[in-house]
Amino acid sequence: MSGTTVPLPPIGFADRVRTWWVICRTALAERMAYRGDFALGTLMRFLPIITQIFLWGAIFDAIAETSPGDGTPKRIGGFDLAEMVAYFLLTMIARAFSSMPGLASGIAGQVRQGEIKKYLIQPIDLIAFLLLSRVAHKLAYYAVAIGPFALVFFLCRDYFTAGFPPPHVMVAFIASLMMGFLIGFFLEAAIGLISFWMLEINSLVLIFMLFSFFLSGHMFPLSLLPEPIGWYVNLLPLKYLAYFPAAIFLRKIPDDELMTELLIEAAWLVFFVILCRWMYSRGVRRYSGYGG
Amino acid sequence: MGAELMSVNNLSSLSSQPVAEHRGESESPSRLAEFRRYLRVFLTFARNSLIRDMTFRADFIFHCISSVAWTAMNVGFYVLVFRFTSMIGQDTGWGRDEFFLFLATVWFINSLVQAFFMPNANEFSELIRTGGLDFALLKPIDTQFLISFRRIEWSAMSNFVVGLLIAGVSLHSMATRPESPVFPSLMSWILYPFFVGCGVAIMYSIMICLAATSVWLGRNQSLYDFWFYITNFSRYPMEIYDTPLGRPLLGLFTLVIPVLVVVNVPARILAKPLNPRADWEWLLAAWAVIATVLCVAFSRWLFRLSLKSYRSASS
C-alpha cells in the first residue's frame, strides 16, 4: 500500500439509486415472507377500536344525560362522538406511518454486538440504510394492510360526518403523514444511537414508548387535556406521531394556522435529522470494534 | 442459570415416580402428600425467580417503575374522562369511584396473570420452537403445572400494590362522599377475592389455550398481541356493550369466551354493594363460577391435546 493509491471511480447518482433499489427489494421480500400472519395481525389491530367506540359511546351517552339537550351534539375537547371515533381510526393511519417497531432496539443491538462495524467499512451509511429498509417495510406493509384498512374504514364510513376535507387540507394531511413517518424514524433512531453511550437502552425505549403512547394522542385527542398541561404537551414533537395528522383531517386546525403548524413540524424534522447525524458521527468516534 | 439448575436437581429428588405421564391413582401417594409436593415445587420456583430478579436489581426496580408509570397514565386518562362526564354510560351506576374500583380490579387480575403466567406462556412457545419441551415432558411432575409456574415475574406485583392503592382511595371516597355513601358488606368482602380468583383462572385458561396453539403453529409470536386484544374487552364495564350493535359482542364475550365476567363480576360485588341485586346479576355470578370450571377444564384438555401433536425439534 506504500505510496500508490488506486483512485476509486466516483460514485454516481445512478449507482446510488441502484444500491437503494437493492436495499428496498430485499426488505420487501423479507416482509412478504409471512403474508397471511401479517394481514390477520393488521385486522386484529382494529379490535381495540371496537372497545373504544363503545367506551366513548357510553361516555357521551352520560353527558347527554347530565346536561339536557339543546339539539347540538355534545362535545368533549371539541370532538363529538362521531368525530371521536373518526379520530381513533385516523390515528391508526398516522401510527401506520410513524410507528417504528424495533428500530431503536435494533440499532442498540447492532452497536452492542459489534455489527455496526460493517457500516464503517462498507460504503453504506447506517442511517440511510435503515431508513431505506424502513421505507420498503412500510411500503410492503401498506400493500397488505390496505385491505383491512379499507374494510374497516368502509364499515365505519358513517362516523366521517364531514366527508373528505377540501384539497388543500388533504395535501396538508398527506404532508403531515410523510413528515410523521420521518420524525418517527429520526426520533427513534436518535434514541437507538444513545446506545453508543449506554449499552443497555431497553428501559429507555420502554419509557419512551409509554410517553409516546399517551402524549402522541394515540390514547385520546390531546385537545382533551386541561389547559396548562395541554399547552406543554403541544410543545412536544410527539403530537406529530398521531394527533396532528388526525386533527388536520378532521379540520381541528384552523386554515390560517395550518401552514405555520406544518412549518413547525418541518423544523422539528430538520432538528431530528441533524441530531441523528451528529449523534452518529460522535458515537462512531468513541466506538471501538474488536474481532471479526 | 445456577438457580435454575438447582431447581432441576431439587425436582428430581422430590419425585418418587420415574415417568411423568404414568401417574395412576393406585401407585401414587396420598392426595395430601401429592399436594404438598406440588406446593414445595411451587415455592422453589417462587424462590428461584425471586433470586433471579434480585440478581438484576436495577432492572427489577426499573420494571416496577415503568409499570407504575403505565398505571399512573391510565389513571390520569380516566381522571380526564371524568372531568367531562359523571358516569360511564347513563344510569349504569359506574360513577367515578365505582369505575376506579373497577379499574383496580382490572389491575389486580392483570398483575396476577402477568406475574405468574405471562412469562411462562411466552417461554412455552419458545420451548416448542427449540425442542426444549422434551426436558419438561421428562420431568416427573405434571407438565402443565411445570410449564405454568416455572417463572414468576415479581416486578409485575408492583401493579398489584398500585391496584390496592387505587381500590383504597376509591373505597374511602365512596364511604365518605356526601351523597349516598356506601360501604361494602362483609359478604362482598368474602366474595370479592373469590371472584377475582375465578377471573384469574379464566384469564389463565385463555392464555394456556393460546400458548397451546403454538404447538401447531410452530411459533406464536403474536401471543402477547392476541392476549391483549382479547382481554381488552374485559377492561370496561359490560354495560357499555349494551347497545343494539354491542349485544352480539356482549353474548360472545360472556358466553363463548367469557372475558367479560372476569372483572365485571367481582367489581360489581364490591362497587355496588347496597343496590338490591337484580336476578341477572346472580345468574352472572353463577355463570362466572361455571365458566371458570369449564375454561380450566377446556384449557387442560386442549393443552394435553397439543402435547400429543408435539414433535420434538433439534435434539
Interface residues (C-beta under 8 A of the other chain):
Chain A: D37 G41 M44 R45 L47 P48 I50 T51 F54 L55 G57 A58 I59 F60 D61 A62 I63 A64 E65 T66 I76 G77 S203 L206 I207 L210 F213 F214 M219 F220 L224 L225 P226
Chain B: D59 F62 S66 A69 W70 M73 G76 F77 L80 V81 R83 F84 T85 S86 M87 I88 G89 Q90 D91 T92 S222 D225 F226 Y229 N232 F233 R235 Y236 P237 E239 I240 Y241 T243 G246 L249
